[in-house]
Amino acid sequence: MSTSTFAWADTMRTWDRLAPVGLRLQTVRLDAMPCVSERSNPIGTTADALAALRPIFAGLDSGVEHFVLLALDGKGRVSGFKHLTTGGQTQTHVPPKEVFLSALALRAVSIVLAHNHPSGDPEPSRDDIDVTARIVSCGTLLGITVADHLVLGTGGSFVSLAQRGYI
């Protein structure tokens, strides 16, 4: 049996063990995503993060709230992303456990969080600030830095919670 056949068979055995308990595996091919295919450019600024996130959010329904995580490697390059939750018109529930399960699965050294406000107003709510604080606290315990949390509005508007001093 070749190495690739063995690896695939092993993956299928793992899937067979996980599927009955409700776990789903999802793979995102980075080379198929224009926003994250250029691995040589690190995310060093809010503008860099926005450039990676905008194409992801462009493919989502702007009428409801979505919460997305960008995983960054040790050099600040995007190693993957995860669309964590979809909510209603005014909120989405984001358990820190789900954030860090995805961050760990993507082998993130640091993460950038983002969500949209369907109202178009990117001003963060008290809940946005509180959730960010909980996630930052959990990340500190795990050794995963939360680099920023961006709230996206309409027409290119956004608020960076890092720039506002919440991170």
LUMPA-245012 format. One line per 10 residues: number of its first residue (from 0); their letters; for each residue x, y, z of C-alpha. Coordinates in Angstrom, 1 decimal. Layout:
N
NUM = A = X:Y:Z; ...
# end
This chain:
167
0 = MSTSTFAWAD = 0.0:0.0:0.0; 1.4:3.4:-0.9; 1.9:6.2:1.6; -0.9:8.3:0.2; -3.3:5.3:0.1; -2.4:4.5:3.7; -2.9:8.2:4.8; -6.3:8.3:3.1; -7.4:5.0:4.6; -6.3:6.2:8.0
10 = TMRTWDRLAP = -8.2:9.5:7.5; -11.3:7.5:6.6; -11.0:5.3:9.7; -10.8:8.6:11.8; -13.8:10.0:10.0; -15.8:6.8:10.7; -15.0:7.2:14.4; -15.9:10.9:14.5; -19.0:11.0:12.2; -21.3:9.1:14.6
20 = VGLRLQTVRL = -20.7:11.6:17.4; -21.6:14.5:15.2; -18.2:15.9:14.3; -17.8:17.2:10.8; -14.4:17.8:9.2; -14.0:20.6:6.7; -11.0:21.5:4.6; -10.4:24.9:3.1; -7.9:24.8:0.2; -5.9:28.0:0.7
30 = DAMPCVSERS = -4.7:28.0:-2.9; -8.3:28.2:-4.0; -9.0:31.3:-2.0; -7.6:34.5:-3.6; -7.7:36.2:-0.2; -5.4:33.8:1.5; -3.5:32.1:-1.3; -0.5:34.5:-1.1; 1.3:33.0:1.9; 4.3:35.3:1.7
40 = NPIGTTADAL = 2.4:38.4:2.8; 2.0:38.6:6.5; -1.0:40.2:8.2; 0.7:43.1:9.9; -1.9:45.8:9.8; -5.6:46.2:10.0; -5.6:46.9:6.3; -3.9:43.6:5.6; -6.6:41.8:7.7; -9.4:43.6:5.9
50 = AALRPIFAGL = -7.9:42.6:2.5; -8.0:39.0:3.6; -11.5:39.2:5.1; -13.4:41.2:2.6; -13.6:38.4:-0.1; -14.7:35.9:2.6; -17.5:38.2:3.8; -18.5:39.1:0.1; -19.6:35.5:-0.3; -21.9:35.6:2.8
60 = DSGVEHFVLL = -25.5:36.9:3.3; -25.0:40.4:4.5; -28.6:40.4:6.0; -27.4:38.3:9.0; -24.5:38.4:11.3; -21.4:36.1:10.6; -18.4:35.5:12.8; -15.1:34.5:11.0; -11.7:33.6:12.4; -8.4:34.1:10.4
70 = ALDGKGRVSG = -5.7:31.8:11.7; -2.1:33.2:11.4; 1.1:31.2:11.6; 4.3:32.3:13.4; 5.2:34.7:10.7; 1.8:36.3:10.7; 0.7:34.7:7.4; -2.8:33.4:7.0; -2.8:29.6:7.5; -6.6:29.2:7.2
80 = FKHLTTGGQT = -9.9:30.6:8.2; -13.1:29.3:9.7; -16.7:30.7:9.4; -17.6:30.1:13.0; -21.2:31.1:13.3; -24.2:32.6:11.6; -26.7:34.5:13.7; -29.7:36.7:13.2; -30.1:40.3:12.2; -28.8:41.7:15.5
90 = QTHVPPKEVF = -26.4:39.1:17.0; -24.6:35.8:16.8; -23.5:33.6:19.7; -19.8:32.9:19.7; -18.5:30.5:22.4; -14.8:31.0:23.1; -14.5:27.2:23.0; -15.5:27.1:19.4; -13.1:29.9:18.5; -10.1:28.0:20.0
100 = LSALALRAVS = -11.1:24.6:18.8; -10.8:26.0:15.3; -7.7:28.0:16.1; -6.0:24.9:17.5; -7.1:22.8:14.5; -5.6:25.4:12.1; -2.4:25.4:14.2; -2.7:29.2:14.8; -0.1:31.1:16.7; -2.4:34.2:16.5
110 = IVLAHNHPSG = -5.9:34.9:15.3; -7.9:37.8:13.8; -11.6:37.8:14.5; -14.2:39.5:12.4; -18.0:39.8:12.3; -20.4:42.0:10.4; -23.2:44.1:11.6; -26.2:43.7:9.2; -27.4:47.2:10.2; -24.4:48.6:8.4
120 = DPEPSRDDID = -23.1:50.4:11.5; -19.8:49.0:12.6; -19.9:50.5:16.1; -19.2:47.6:18.5; -21.9:46.8:21.0; -21.2:46.2:24.7; -21.6:42.4:24.0; -19.0:42.6:21.2; -16.6:44.2:23.6; -17.4:41.6:26.4
130 = VTARIVSCGT = -17.1:38.6:24.0; -13.7:40.0:22.8; -12.4:40.3:26.3; -13.4:36.7:27.1; -11.8:35.4:23.9; -8.6:37.4:24.6; -8.5:36.0:28.1; -8.9:32.4:26.9; -6.3:33.0:24.2; -3.8:34.2:26.9
140 = LLGITVADHL = -4.3:30.9:28.7; -3.7:28.9:25.6; -0.8:31.0:24.2; -2.8:32.1:21.2; -2.7:35.9:20.6; -5.9:37.7:19.5; -4.3:40.2:17.1; -7.6:42.1:16.4; -11.4:41.9:16.3; -12.9:43.7:13.4
150 = VLGTGGSFVS = -16.5:44.8:13.1; -17.5:45.3:9.5; -20.3:47.7:8.4; -21.5:48.7:5.0; -19.6:50.7:2.4; -16.2:49.6:3.6; -16.8:50.9:7.1; -15.2:49.0:10.0; -14.1:49.3:13.6; -10.9:47.7:15.0
160 = LAQRGYI = -11.3:46.7:18.6; -7.5:46.6:18.8; -7.2:50.2:17.6; -9.9:51.2:20.1; -7.8:49.7:22.9; -10.0:46.7:23.8; -7.2:44.2:22.9
# end
